[in-house]
Amino acid sequence: MTTETLNARSITTKANVYFDGKCVSHSFVTAEGENKSVGVVLPAELTFGTAAPEIMECVAGSCEYQLEEGGAWLPCTAGQSFKIAGNAKFNIRVKDAFHYICHYG
Amino acid sequence: MTTETLNARSITTKANVYFDGKCVSHSFVTAEGENKSVGVVLPAELTFGTAAPEIMECVAGSCEYQLEEGGAWLPCTAGQSFKIAGNAKFNIRVKDAFHYICHYG
């Protein structure tokens, strides 16, 4: 099941722009008071780092991700999620677009 | 004064991607029930079309915009807005990034 909308309390108006715009997200606070972001990764192969643990939930499009250098590349499509540890890096490659919700903690 | 956050009711998780990602926005519904979007235009010169009238409010960065072909290019920076009629086109050019709230109607 794909999460098309989320209840929100407030939204940060300035976008987060990473990798020259290959990834753009907007941060918001849910109705329950949790910090999350919604974003999109455009065609690219990128390495992201985490501070807190994150769950990336795909809401449209798809990606492949690699949690450990040299490890398996796994697919993630709409309705699927993957979890990344805190203080970790992961690789992601996108052919078309990967629309996601980022859940923290 | 710059609008850094907005009260929201719900957010659409899938981004709107225009011009191969030169413009990315996320749609949301305000606490008052109005449809708006927050977005960013990256370095580019683009022509946008409107359906309903729009007010583009700059929340960070800047752009220059031209409401009529051959007309003046006007600057818009954080805290400023410009209004576009419905069923109209406008040109925008961005050197760094133009972060905006789009108000409809």
Backbone of each chain as ProteinMPNN parsed JSONL, in Angstrom:
{"seq_chain_A": "MTTETLNARSITTKANVYFDGKCVSHSFVTAEGENKSVGVVLPAELTFGTAAPEIMECVAGSCEYQLEEGGAWLPCTAGQSFKIAGNAKFNIRVKDAFHYICHYG", "coords_chain_A": {"N_chain_A": [[0.848, -1.184, 0.0], [0.52, 2.196, -0.798], [1.596, 5.232, 0.611], [-0.09, 7.987, 0.103], [-0.821, 10.501, 1.048], [-0.023, 12.391, 3.986], [-0.904, 13.157, 7.31], [-0.29, 16.332, 8.631], [1.356, 18.794, 10.681], [2.956, 21.049, 10.49], [4.947, 22.612, 7.926], [8.182, 22.98, 6.57], [9.209, 25.64, 4.662], [11.4, 26.082, 2.99], [13.269, 24.205, 0.717], [15.275, 21.205, 1.045], [18.181, 20.799, -0.624], [20.149, 18.549, -2.258], [23.206, 17.323, -3.643], [23.46, 18.978, -6.001], [20.767, 19.203, -6.67], [19.949, 16.708, -7.395], [18.699, 15.347, -5.472], [15.897, 16.367, -3.755], [14.186, 17.575, -0.98], [11.451, 18.202, 1.313], [10.991, 19.218, 4.606], [8.855, 18.268, 7.304], [6.482, 18.381, 10.037], [4.703, 15.876, 11.571], [1.175, 15.272, 12.309], [1.29, 14.048, 14.718], [3.549, 15.056, 15.801], [6.047, 14.24, 14.942], [9.224, 14.522, 13.308], [9.643, 14.425, 9.855], [10.497, 13.846, 6.373], [9.598, 14.543, 2.98], [10.566, 13.536, -0.228], [12.418, 13.493, -3.366], [14.49, 11.518, -5.423], [16.319, 12.027, -8.28], [17.349, 10.769, -11.573], [20.352, 9.216, -10.93], [23.405, 8.155, -9.295], [24.093, 7.89, -6.02], [25.656, 8.62, -2.839], [24.526, 8.516, 0.377], [24.57, 9.793, 3.727], [23.7, 8.987, 7.083], [22.499, 10.466, 10.137], [20.771, 10.08, 12.544], [19.072, 6.864, 12.752], [17.259, 5.842, 9.822], [14.203, 5.319, 8.032], [13.458, 4.645, 4.775], [10.776, 5.134, 2.828], [9.251, 4.134, -0.045], [7.166, 5.919, -2.2], [6.471, 6.313, -4.795], [7.701, 5.51, -8.076], [11.01, 4.089, -8.18], [13.995, 2.573, -6.781], [17.385, 1.313, -6.547], [19.217, 0.054, -3.841], [22.114, -0.015, -1.739], [23.388, -1.232, 1.105], [25.824, -1.808, 2.222], [29.143, -1.259, 1.214], [30.123, -3.011, -1.607], [28.244, -4.904, -1.101], [24.99, -6.453, -1.704], [22.862, -5.089, -4.26], [19.693, -3.938, -3.798], [16.255, -3.917, -4.758], [13.777, -1.31, -4.45], [10.509, -0.452, -4.457], [7.356, 1.304, -5.02], [5.499, 1.417, -2.062], [7.194, -0.168, -0.669], [9.871, -0.348, 1.789], [13.072, 0.587, 3.194], [15.575, 0.201, 5.733], [17.986, 2.152, 7.401], [20.881, 2.212, 9.375], [21.916, 4.403, 12.111], [24.432, 6.988, 11.76], [25.567, 5.987, 9.383], [26.394, 4.988, 5.991], [24.876, 4.843, 2.777], [24.374, 3.551, -0.525], [22.62, 4.633, -3.399], [20.845, 4.064, -6.384], [19.157, 5.436, -9.122], [16.933, 5.217, -11.787], [14.752, 6.48, -13.012], [12.829, 8.032, -11.248], [12.723, 8.385, -7.73], [10.492, 8.538, -5.346], [9.983, 9.436, -2.037], [9.233, 8.939, 1.5], [10.938, 10.019, 4.302], [11.509, 8.601, 7.314], [12.481, 9.209, 10.604], [14.643, 7.966, 13.253]], "CA_chain_A": [[0.0, 0.0, 0.0], [1.33, 3.402, -0.918], [1.153, 6.363, 1.428], [-0.2, 9.113, -0.835], [-0.826, 11.742, 1.828], [0.252, 12.237, 5.413], [-1.386, 14.256, 8.146], [0.842, 17.165, 9.013], [1.109, 19.915, 11.579], [3.59, 22.204, 9.854], [5.886, 22.28, 6.857], [9.267, 23.945, 6.376], [8.976, 26.092, 3.284], [12.636, 26.009, 2.183], [13.628, 22.824, 0.37], [16.616, 20.679, 1.225], [18.697, 20.467, -1.962], [21.389, 17.776, -2.144], [23.834, 16.856, -4.893], [23.059, 19.845, -7.119], [19.364, 19.029, -7.029], [19.61, 15.303, -7.715], [17.758, 14.98, -4.406], [15.226, 17.533, -3.172], [13.158, 17.184, -0.012], [10.858, 19.201, 2.206], [10.804, 18.699, 5.963], [7.582, 18.621, 7.924], [6.168, 17.77, 11.324], [3.418, 15.176, 11.444], [0.133, 15.625, 13.274], [1.7, 13.468, 16.004], [4.719, 15.772, 16.289], [7.305, 13.625, 14.507], [9.901, 15.11, 12.16], [9.824, 13.565, 8.679], [10.615, 14.631, 5.149], [9.198, 13.926, 1.716], [11.558, 13.964, -1.207], [12.564, 12.739, -4.611], [15.827, 11.373, -6.008], [16.231, 11.978, -9.745], [18.323, 9.793, -12.085], [21.696, 9.442, -10.383], [23.902, 7.177, -8.326], [24.513, 8.785, -4.946], [25.943, 8.062, -1.512], [23.948, 9.319, 1.458], [24.952, 9.464, 5.085], [22.65, 9.223, 8.076], [22.85, 10.803, 11.524], [19.878, 9.127, 13.215], [18.558, 5.812, 11.865], [16.209, 6.301, 8.918], [13.462, 4.394, 7.179], [13.085, 5.257, 3.504], [9.559, 4.494, 2.322], [9.015, 4.542, -1.435], [5.756, 6.208, -2.468], [6.295, 6.262, -6.257], [8.98, 5.254, -8.724], [11.796, 2.992, -7.611], [15.453, 2.724, -6.712], [18.13, 0.201, -5.988], [20.05, 0.57, -2.751], [23.195, -0.895, -1.277], [23.63, -0.797, 2.486], [27.256, -1.944, 2.525], [30.012, -1.23, 0.034], [30.413, -4.373, -2.071], [27.097, -5.771, -0.802], [23.958, -6.606, -2.737], [21.96, -4.0, -4.622], [18.333, -4.44, -3.615], [15.25, -3.002, -5.31], [12.733, -0.752, -3.579], [9.478, 0.171, -5.289], [6.261, 1.938, -4.284], [4.908, 0.595, -1.015], [8.266, -0.849, 0.061], [10.74, 0.498, 2.624], [14.305, -0.013, 3.712], [16.015, 0.835, 6.968], [19.416, 2.431, 7.453], [21.339, 2.482, 10.743], [22.435, 5.745, 12.351], [25.861, 7.181, 11.458], [25.915, 5.01, 8.35], [26.299, 5.45, 4.612], [24.291, 3.879, 1.849], [24.369, 3.961, -1.924], [21.313, 4.527, -4.042], [20.849, 4.413, -7.804], [17.795, 5.72, -9.581], [16.889, 5.349, -13.255], [13.699, 7.416, -13.413], [12.652, 8.898, -10.072], [12.414, 7.655, -6.502], [9.771, 9.432, -4.431], [10.074, 8.772, -0.735], [9.083, 9.557, 2.823], [12.023, 9.648, 5.211], [11.115, 8.535, 8.733], [13.701, 9.22, 11.432], [14.645, 7.42, 14.606]], "C_chain_A": [[0.89, 1.242, 0.0], [0.73, 4.535, -0.095], [1.101, 7.613, 0.55], [-0.223, 10.464, -0.136], [-0.522, 11.408, 3.281], [-0.357, 13.417, 6.149], [-0.184, 15.033, 8.664], [0.398, 18.237, 9.98], [1.705, 21.184, 10.966], [4.619, 21.726, 8.844], [6.941, 23.38, 6.784], [9.272, 24.344, 4.903], [10.218, 25.98, 2.399], [13.007, 24.549, 1.961], [15.037, 22.491, 0.849], [17.102, 20.219, -0.147], [20.055, 19.79, -1.797], [21.911, 17.43, -3.537], [23.335, 17.651, -6.1], [21.63, 19.609, -7.588], [18.996, 17.616, -7.45], [18.69, 14.725, -6.64], [17.208, 16.263, -3.797], [14.172, 17.031, -2.185], [12.615, 18.393, 0.722], [10.602, 18.545, 3.554], [9.446, 19.112, 6.491], [7.46, 17.923, 9.265], [4.794, 17.131, 11.187], [2.427, 15.669, 12.497], [0.502, 15.125, 14.672], [2.988, 14.108, 16.541], [6.056, 15.163, 15.899], [7.892, 14.367, 13.301], [10.067, 14.066, 11.06], [10.152, 14.458, 7.493], [10.045, 13.826, 3.992], [10.157, 14.433, 0.66], [11.551, 13.1, -2.437], [14.047, 12.695, -4.981], [15.632, 11.206, -7.503], [17.34, 11.065, -10.274], [19.769, 10.122, -11.673], [22.12, 8.21, -9.606], [24.602, 7.979, -7.242], [24.848, 8.001, -3.683], [25.41, 9.015, -0.456], [24.526, 8.875, 2.796], [23.796, 9.751, 6.03], [23.268, 9.739, 9.373], [22.053, 9.827, 12.386], [19.546, 7.989, 12.241], [17.401, 6.359, 11.018], [15.486, 5.111, 8.296], [13.048, 5.169, 5.938], [11.905, 4.464, 2.948], [9.285, 5.025, 0.923], [7.522, 4.752, -1.668], [5.447, 6.252, -3.965], [7.667, 6.072, -6.865], [9.71, 4.103, -8.054], [13.257, 3.375, -7.514], [16.065, 1.347, -6.478], [19.036, 0.789, -4.925], [21.023, -0.503, -2.3], [23.592, -0.404, 0.114], [25.102, -0.909, 2.89], [28.047, -1.985, 1.235], [30.364, -2.668, -0.358], [29.276, -5.345, -1.829], [26.089, -5.779, -1.946], [23.225, -5.29, -3.001], [20.546, -4.556, -4.58], [17.334, -3.438, -4.179], [14.286, -2.499, -4.239], [11.738, -0.019, -4.467], [8.34, 0.673, -4.398], [5.628, 0.97, -3.287], [5.942, -0.155, -0.2], [9.129, 0.158, 0.818], [12.078, -0.193, 2.834], [14.826, 0.847, 4.849], [17.524, 1.012, 6.936], [19.771, 2.746, 8.905], [21.751, 3.945, 10.885], [23.931, 5.807, 12.06], [26.363, 6.182, 10.424], [25.858, 5.681, 6.974], [25.56, 4.402, 3.806], [24.323, 4.465, 0.442], [22.982, 3.749, -2.505], [21.497, 4.847, -5.521], [19.427, 4.416, -8.327], [17.835, 5.912, -11.087], [15.894, 6.415, -13.691], [13.501, 8.441, -12.29], [12.283, 7.997, -8.9], [11.793, 8.653, -5.536], [9.66, 8.741, -3.081], [9.557, 9.633, 0.42], [10.273, 9.09, 3.638], [11.52, 9.763, 6.649], [12.392, 8.441, 9.558], [13.508, 8.444, 12.718], [14.308, 5.943, 14.643]], "O_chain_A": [[1.886, 1.309, 0.719], [-0.479, 4.762, -0.106], [2.134, 8.227, 0.283], [0.292, 11.452, -0.659], [-0.739, 10.285, 3.738], [-0.325, 14.547, 5.66], [0.815, 14.447, 9.084], [-0.788, 18.549, 10.085], [1.068, 22.237, 10.922], [5.096, 20.593, 8.901], [6.628, 24.563, 6.921], [9.331, 23.493, 4.015], [10.097, 25.8, 1.187], [13.052, 23.758, 2.903], [15.874, 23.374, 1.033], [16.493, 19.342, -0.759], [20.994, 20.382, -1.264], [21.138, 17.269, -4.482], [22.855, 17.085, -7.082], [21.318, 19.794, -8.765], [17.851, 17.356, -7.821], [17.992, 13.738, -6.871], [17.965, 17.137, -3.376], [13.363, 16.166, -2.52], [13.23, 19.458, 0.75], [10.057, 17.443, 3.624], [8.944, 20.186, 6.159], [8.218, 17.008, 9.588], [3.841, 17.771, 10.741], [2.786, 16.378, 13.437], [0.085, 15.699, 15.678], [3.46, 13.74, 17.617], [7.09, 15.527, 16.46], [7.166, 14.785, 12.398], [10.566, 12.967, 11.301], [10.093, 15.683, 7.595], [10.013, 12.596, 4.023], [10.519, 15.61, 0.648], [10.805, 12.127, -2.55], [14.761, 13.692, -4.87], [14.87, 10.346, -7.945], [18.191, 10.629, -9.498], [20.315, 11.166, -12.029], [21.308, 7.338, -9.299], [25.588, 8.667, -7.508], [24.388, 6.877, -3.486], [25.799, 10.182, -0.405], [24.92, 7.721, 2.965], [23.004, 10.663, 5.791], [24.434, 9.47, 9.66], [22.607, 8.856, 12.9], [19.724, 8.142, 11.032], [16.66, 7.235, 11.462], [16.07, 4.052, 8.066], [12.383, 6.202, 6.022], [12.026, 3.278, 2.64], [9.107, 6.228, 0.732], [6.711, 3.876, -1.37], [4.28, 6.229, -4.356], [8.679, 6.424, -6.258], [9.087, 3.243, -7.431], [13.697, 4.37, -8.089], [15.365, 0.361, -6.245], [19.562, 1.891, -5.086], [20.795, -1.703, -2.453], [24.077, 0.717, 0.268], [25.567, -0.2, 3.782], [27.667, -2.663, 0.281], [30.845, -3.443, 0.468], [29.323, -6.484, -2.293], [26.313, -5.192, -3.005], [23.0, -4.491, -2.092], [20.24, -5.539, -5.255], [17.551, -2.23, -4.083], [14.021, -3.183, -3.25], [12.101, 0.937, -5.152], [8.361, 0.49, -3.181], [5.27, -0.154, -3.637], [5.618, -0.719, 0.846], [9.118, 1.353, 0.525], [12.196, -1.407, 2.671], [14.561, 2.046, 4.923], [18.251, 0.122, 6.494], [19.039, 3.467, 9.583], [21.915, 4.645, 9.886], [24.617, 4.785, 12.11], [27.441, 5.606, 10.569], [25.341, 6.788, 6.823], [25.614, 3.213, 4.118], [24.303, 5.68, 0.243], [22.271, 2.809, -2.146], [22.215, 5.782, -5.875], [18.618, 3.539, -8.025], [18.657, 6.666, -11.607], [16.157, 7.168, -14.628], [13.959, 9.579, -12.39], [11.614, 6.977, -9.067], [12.484, 9.505, -4.978], [9.279, 7.572, -3.01], [9.46, 10.857, 0.329], [10.583, 7.899, 3.664], [11.163, 10.839, 7.129], [13.287, 7.663, 9.229], [12.393, 8.278, 13.212], [14.272, 5.345, 15.718]]}, "seq_chain_B": "MTTETLNARSITTKANVYFDGKCVSHSFVTAEGENKSVGVVLPAELTFGTAAPEIMECVAGSCEYQLEEGGAWLPCTAGQSFKIAGNAKFNIRVKDAFHYICHYG", "coords_chain_B": {"N_chain_B": [[9.504, 40.01, 5.649], [10.147, 36.602, 6.118], [8.477, 33.608, 5.349], [8.957, 30.926, 7.16], [7.916, 28.528, 8.112], [4.824, 26.778, 7.642], [1.534, 26.27, 8.815], [0.005, 23.153, 8.49], [-2.301, 20.744, 7.141], [-2.372, 18.382, 5.689], [-0.066, 16.541, 3.612], [1.011, 15.916, 0.322], [2.677, 13.079, -0.671], [4.142, 12.414, -2.941], [6.387, 14.022, -5.089], [6.089, 16.919, -7.251], [7.56, 17.048, -10.287], [9.173, 19.074, -12.501], [10.407, 20.029, -15.716], [12.619, 18.212, -16.017], [13.49, 18.104, -13.381], [14.406, 20.6, -12.781], [12.671, 22.157, -11.473], [11.106, 21.403, -8.503], [8.41, 20.47, -6.537], [6.296, 20.144, -3.599], [2.99, 19.379, -2.849], [0.526, 20.611, -0.59], [-2.026, 20.813, 1.975], [-3.266, 23.509, 3.706], [-3.706, 24.356, 7.217], [-6.053, 25.732, 7.198], [-7.362, 24.656, 5.092], [-6.642, 25.27, 2.496], [-5.263, 24.716, -0.762], [-1.849, 24.561, -1.44], [1.579, 24.867, -2.574], [4.986, 24.003, -1.876], [8.165, 24.747, -3.136], [11.156, 24.478, -5.198], [13.157, 26.203, -7.529], [15.842, 25.415, -9.512], [19.119, 26.41, -10.847], [18.341, 27.816, -13.892], [16.551, 28.799, -16.886], [13.256, 29.226, -17.367], [9.918, 28.612, -18.647], [6.815, 28.965, -17.292], [3.41, 27.901, -17.024], [0.177, 28.968, -15.965], [-2.858, 27.772, -14.465], [-5.102, 28.41, -12.594], [-5.006, 31.725, -11.099], [-1.895, 32.669, -9.559], [0.148, 33.248, -6.687], [3.486, 33.757, -6.209], [5.598, 33.317, -3.65], [8.625, 34.222, -2.39], [10.821, 32.424, -0.362], [13.43, 31.896, 0.168], [16.655, 32.432, -1.337], [16.588, 33.653, -4.731], [15.056, 35.077, -7.701], [14.655, 36.152, -11.127], [11.898, 37.454, -12.844], [9.593, 37.483, -15.594], [6.729, 38.798, -16.726], [5.473, 39.293, -19.123], [6.187, 38.49, -22.458], [9.047, 40.001, -23.728], [8.78, 42.027, -21.955], [9.708, 43.723, -18.858], [12.336, 42.34, -16.844], [12.054, 41.411, -13.567], [13.262, 41.533, -10.211], [12.995, 39.105, -7.566], [13.185, 38.445, -4.247], [13.896, 36.856, -1.04], [11.077, 37.035, 1.036], [9.648, 38.584, -0.666], [7.009, 38.767, -3.15], [5.323, 37.729, -6.19], [2.638, 38.133, -8.533], [0.683, 36.132, -10.689], [-1.504, 36.023, -13.433], [-4.432, 33.963, -14.126], [-4.417, 31.212, -16.496], [-2.086, 31.986, -17.876], [1.271, 32.731, -18.98], [4.613, 32.748, -17.703], [7.999, 33.864, -17.515], [10.94, 32.715, -15.914], [14.065, 33.202, -14.372], [16.848, 31.755, -12.816], [19.673, 31.937, -10.812], [20.968, 30.741, -8.639], [19.282, 29.417, -6.502], [15.772, 29.289, -6.128], [13.551, 29.418, -3.733], [10.237, 28.753, -2.942], [6.815, 29.513, -1.959], [3.841, 28.518, -3.41], [0.876, 30.081, -3.843], [-2.515, 29.634, -4.541], [-5.214, 30.939, -6.556]], "CA_chain_B": [[9.514, 38.871, 6.558], [10.129, 35.353, 5.372], [7.635, 32.551, 5.915], [9.827, 29.755, 7.268], [7.071, 27.333, 8.249], [3.39, 27.003, 7.473], [0.676, 25.257, 9.42], [-0.506, 22.286, 7.44], [-3.239, 19.696, 7.526], [-1.864, 17.147, 5.083], [0.944, 16.749, 2.589], [1.067, 14.877, -0.708], [4.043, 12.559, -0.507], [4.855, 12.361, -4.233], [6.782, 15.358, -5.553], [5.845, 17.379, -8.612], [8.873, 17.267, -10.913], [9.012, 19.77, -13.772], [11.631, 20.382, -16.446], [13.721, 17.296, -15.653], [13.959, 18.328, -12.018], [14.836, 21.993, -12.547], [11.701, 22.641, -10.489], [10.503, 20.312, -7.724], [7.548, 20.988, -5.467], [5.392, 19.236, -2.887], [1.688, 19.985, -2.598], [-0.014, 20.369, 0.742], [-3.252, 21.521, 2.337], [-3.008, 24.279, 4.927], [-4.614, 24.137, 8.347], [-7.332, 26.366, 6.839], [-7.982, 23.909, 4.01], [-6.262, 25.781, 1.175], [-4.209, 24.005, -1.48], [-0.652, 25.332, -1.757], [2.742, 23.999, -2.724], [6.306, 24.568, -1.603], [9.041, 24.202, -4.159], [12.421, 25.148, -5.482], [13.648, 26.231, -8.907], [17.308, 25.387, -9.531], [19.613, 27.289, -11.91], [17.682, 27.548, -15.173], [15.606, 29.806, -17.376], [12.102, 28.376, -17.646], [8.609, 29.228, -18.866], [5.738, 28.268, -16.597], [2.038, 28.296, -17.326], [-0.75, 28.863, -14.835], [-4.284, 27.504, -14.708], [-5.651, 29.464, -11.727], [-4.029, 32.748, -10.714], [-0.94, 32.212, -8.551], [1.111, 34.167, -6.065], [4.743, 33.093, -5.893], [6.228, 33.988, -2.508], [10.004, 33.737, -2.233], [11.176, 32.206, 1.046], [14.899, 31.874, 0.236], [17.22, 32.57, -2.667], [16.033, 34.742, -5.535], [14.878, 34.845, -9.139], [14.108, 37.252, -11.904], [10.722, 36.961, -13.561], [9.099, 38.325, -16.694], [5.311, 38.433, -16.842], [5.074, 39.356, -20.532], [7.305, 38.334, -23.395], [9.567, 41.301, -24.139], [8.626, 42.976, -20.851], [10.832, 43.875, -17.92], [12.712, 41.289, -15.894], [11.995, 41.999, -12.233], [13.842, 40.646, -9.198], [12.178, 38.67, -6.433], [14.052, 37.83, -3.242], [13.21, 36.325, 0.144], [10.124, 37.948, 1.64], [8.88, 39.246, -1.724], [6.072, 37.925, -3.909], [4.75, 38.293, -7.411], [1.341, 37.552, -8.847], [0.504, 35.776, -12.092], [-2.913, 35.813, -13.766], [-4.801, 32.615, -14.543], [-4.232, 30.913, -17.929], [-1.03, 32.873, -18.35], [2.628, 32.189, -18.945], [5.633, 33.693, -17.253], [9.377, 33.374, -17.582], [11.686, 32.868, -14.67], [15.463, 32.77, -14.464], [17.393, 31.529, -11.481], [21.129, 31.723, -10.851], [21.394, 29.842, -7.563], [18.072, 28.645, -6.189], [14.611, 30.109, -5.783], [12.648, 28.629, -2.896], [8.974, 29.494, -2.972], [5.473, 29.0, -1.681], [2.881, 28.885, -4.45], [-0.499, 30.269, -3.356], [-3.423, 29.615, -5.694], [-6.531, 31.588, -6.501]], "C_chain_B": [[9.363, 37.587, 5.759], [9.291, 34.314, 6.101], [8.448, 31.259, 5.974], [9.056, 28.452, 7.422], [5.616, 27.735, 8.038], [2.634, 25.918, 8.206], [0.028, 24.447, 8.305], [-1.496, 21.301, 8.024], [-2.748, 18.365, 6.962], [-0.912, 17.501, 3.956], [0.872, 15.585, 1.605], [2.506, 14.383, -0.787], [4.833, 12.548, -1.817], [5.143, 13.777, -4.715], [6.222, 15.644, -6.94], [7.2, 17.727, -9.213], [8.653, 17.87, -12.298], [10.381, 20.003, -14.408], [12.826, 19.537, -15.993], [14.311, 17.594, -14.281], [14.486, 19.731, -11.769], [13.869, 22.69, -11.599], [11.068, 21.428, -9.815], [9.637, 20.943, -6.642], [6.787, 19.854, -4.798], [4.11, 19.997, -2.563], [1.246, 19.678, -1.173], [-1.3, 21.161, 0.923], [-2.981, 22.226, 3.661], [-4.007, 23.901, 6.017], [-6.002, 24.7, 8.044], [-8.008, 25.687, 5.65], [-7.653, 24.402, 2.612], [-5.156, 24.928, 0.553], [-3.06, 24.958, -1.8], [0.45, 24.347, -2.112], [3.982, 24.766, -2.296], [7.261, 23.936, -2.597], [10.315, 24.978, -4.298], [12.679, 25.081, -6.984], [15.166, 26.319, -8.82], [17.807, 26.196, -10.722], [19.077, 26.908, -13.296], [16.95, 28.797, -15.61], [14.424, 29.031, -17.938], [10.868, 29.218, -17.93], [7.55, 28.367, -18.201], [4.383, 28.768, -17.1], [1.18, 28.146, -16.092], [-2.118, 28.393, -15.324], [-5.028, 28.577, -13.905], [-4.586, 30.549, -11.535], [-3.127, 32.212, -9.594], [-0.196, 33.394, -7.948], [2.329, 33.341, -5.695], [5.428, 33.921, -4.818], [7.613, 33.384, -2.311], [10.334, 33.593, -0.748], [12.692, 32.083, 1.248], [15.422, 31.949, -1.191], [16.563, 33.712, -3.419], [15.804, 34.274, -6.961], [14.673, 36.186, -9.81], [12.942, 36.677, -12.695], [10.26, 37.997, -14.569], [7.659, 37.902, -16.96], [4.808, 38.477, -18.28], [6.3, 39.272, -21.401], [7.758, 39.717, -23.864], [9.473, 42.358, -23.053], [9.832, 42.981, -19.929], [11.071, 42.587, -17.126], [12.81, 41.941, -14.52], [12.584, 41.025, -11.219], [12.82, 40.271, -8.123], [13.085, 37.937, -5.457], [13.232, 37.451, -2.009], [12.323, 37.381, 0.783], [9.28, 38.68, 0.618], [8.008, 38.236, -2.465], [5.811, 38.551, -5.265], [3.537, 37.48, -7.8], [1.247, 37.29, -10.337], [-0.983, 35.527, -12.322], [-3.18, 34.344, -14.069], [-4.612, 32.445, -16.047], [-3.184, 31.812, -18.559], [0.304, 32.129, -18.337], [3.549, 33.225, -18.34], [6.993, 33.017, -17.349], [10.074, 33.632, -16.262], [13.119, 32.447, -14.934], [16.094, 32.813, -13.091], [18.876, 31.239, -11.612], [21.572, 30.697, -9.828], [20.229, 28.912, -7.215], [16.989, 29.638, -5.79], [13.632, 29.212, -5.036], [11.352, 29.416, -2.734], [7.816, 28.745, -2.322], [4.597, 29.442, -2.843], [1.483, 28.891, -3.836], [-1.411, 30.335, -4.576], [-4.643, 30.499, -5.447], [-6.464, 33.065, -6.223]], "O_chain_B": [[8.549, 37.503, 4.839], [9.388, 34.163, 7.319], [8.61, 30.577, 4.963], [9.478, 27.405, 6.93], [5.24, 28.89, 8.235], [3.058, 24.762, 8.214], [-0.434, 24.997, 7.306], [-1.527, 21.056, 9.23], [-2.714, 17.354, 7.663], [-0.942, 18.607, 3.417], [0.696, 14.431, 1.994], [3.436, 15.172, -0.951], [6.059, 12.66, -1.801], [4.252, 14.626, -4.745], [5.921, 14.727, -7.704], [7.905, 18.599, -8.705], [8.025, 17.255, -13.16], [11.384, 20.155, -13.711], [13.884, 20.057, -15.638], [15.497, 17.361, -14.047], [14.961, 20.03, -10.673], [14.215, 23.704, -10.992], [10.557, 20.533, -10.488], [10.078, 21.838, -5.921], [6.651, 18.76, -5.346], [4.152, 21.121, -2.065], [1.554, 18.62, -0.626], [-1.62, 22.054, 0.138], [-2.522, 21.607, 4.621], [-5.006, 23.225, 5.771], [-7.005, 24.212, 8.565], [-9.098, 26.089, 5.242], [-8.303, 24.006, 1.644], [-4.239, 24.478, 1.239], [-3.274, 26.032, -2.362], [0.279, 23.136, -1.97], [4.029, 25.995, -2.343], [7.183, 22.739, -2.872], [10.54, 25.985, -3.627], [12.455, 24.054, -7.625], [15.709, 27.188, -8.138], [16.997, 26.634, -11.538], [19.334, 25.813, -13.796], [16.748, 29.728, -14.83], [14.58, 28.262, -18.887], [10.775, 30.374, -17.518], [7.409, 27.184, -18.512], [4.246, 29.909, -17.541], [1.437, 27.278, -15.257], [-2.476, 28.606, -16.482], [-5.526, 29.546, -14.479], [-3.403, 30.312, -11.78], [-3.559, 31.394, -8.781], [0.054, 34.4, -8.611], [2.229, 32.355, -4.966], [5.792, 35.076, -5.041], [7.751, 32.18, -2.091], [10.149, 34.53, 0.029], [13.175, 32.159, 2.378], [14.728, 31.578, -2.138], [16.036, 34.639, -2.804], [16.289, 33.222, -7.376], [14.535, 37.217, -9.152], [13.001, 35.538, -13.159], [10.495, 39.197, -14.427], [7.407, 36.77, -17.373], [3.844, 37.796, -18.629], [7.323, 39.898, -21.125], [6.947, 40.511, -24.34], [10.014, 43.455, -23.198], [10.842, 42.328, -20.191], [10.139, 41.857, -16.79], [13.555, 42.902, -14.331], [12.419, 39.813, -11.36], [11.903, 41.035, -7.822], [13.685, 36.921, -5.806], [12.027, 37.696, -1.95], [12.771, 38.498, 1.043], [8.299, 39.33, 0.979], [8.236, 37.027, -2.414], [6.043, 39.742, -5.471], [3.412, 36.306, -7.452], [1.672, 38.109, -11.152], [-1.645, 34.893, -11.5], [-2.242, 33.568, -14.249], [-4.642, 33.425, -16.791], [-3.382, 32.337, -19.655], [0.433, 31.049, -17.76], [3.306, 34.427, -18.444], [7.122, 31.795, -17.276], [9.827, 34.632, -15.587], [13.369, 31.462, -15.629], [15.91, 33.753, -12.317], [19.29, 30.405, -12.417], [22.446, 29.875, -10.103], [20.221, 27.746, -7.608], [17.261, 30.681, -5.195], [12.972, 28.359, -5.629], [11.375, 30.607, -2.425], [7.841, 27.525, -2.163], [4.61, 30.614, -3.22], [0.977, 27.868, -3.376], [-1.097, 31.028, -5.544], [-5.04, 30.763, -4.312], [-7.499, 33.728, -6.151]]}, "name": "protein", "num_of_chains": 2, "seq": "MTTETLNARSITTKANVYFDGKCVSHSFVTAEGENKSVGVVLPAELTFGTAAPEIMECVAGSCEYQLEEGGAWLPCTAGQSFKIAGNAKFNIRVKDAFHYICHYGMTTETLNARSITTKANVYFDGKCVSHSFVTAEGENKSVGVVLPAELTFGTAAPEIMECVAGSCEYQLEEGGAWLPCTAGQSFKIAGNAKFNIRVKDAFHYICHYG"}
